[in-house]
């Protein structure tokens, strides 16, 4: 994991491509002067772990680029992916209300993120109504994402579930380059076996619902219109 440490100033956040979606969206110059600990700028390779379930909560992470899965491990050793995080999402938001992380965060793709010390958030929340408001907004956003994740990806047959996942990853845009996670991860997200995930992906490729962009079969273009019909049970 490559870590670049730098003090955060207002200009750093102003030039950030996801400023409008970040915790620091509404902060003023006076608010930034309250930040007395460095923000860590992280570049992570795929399969790197940001934090482990049950470990002490020390930092929040703003995802700037890439895909992160939040995982809970079952007693039998299997994993259940409970959410996916993309640019603008916050990993570790729960430590604003508890002492430890409630899931394990793992990079599915290469990821860039800002690692924010918990102490910075605590101080800003106390002294800046603007950060408090954005924290409340992020909590509501996270709850809705969790509810939608369960509703969309844990109901219906395998074709419907995979269609909904692909629509999420592509943001319903047929022109967007989609990086499909491993078949094991797809199965864990959708609550189906790895074998069923592999068969369903292969079927979608034959039907040209997925058009491969590389030889490894990881990058695709999707047919968002046809996938939407499958997701809604119309095909």
Secondary structure by P-SEA (a helix, b strand, c coil): cbbbbbbbcaaaaaacccccccccccccaaaaaaccbbbbbbbbccccccccccccccbbbbbcbbbbbbbbbcccccccccccccccccccccccccccccbbbbbccbbbbbbbbaaaaaaaaaccaaaaaaaaaaaaaaaaaaaaaaaccccccaaaaaaaaaaaaaccccccccccccaaaaaaaacccaaaaaaaaaaaaaaccbbbccccccccccaaaaaaaaaaccc
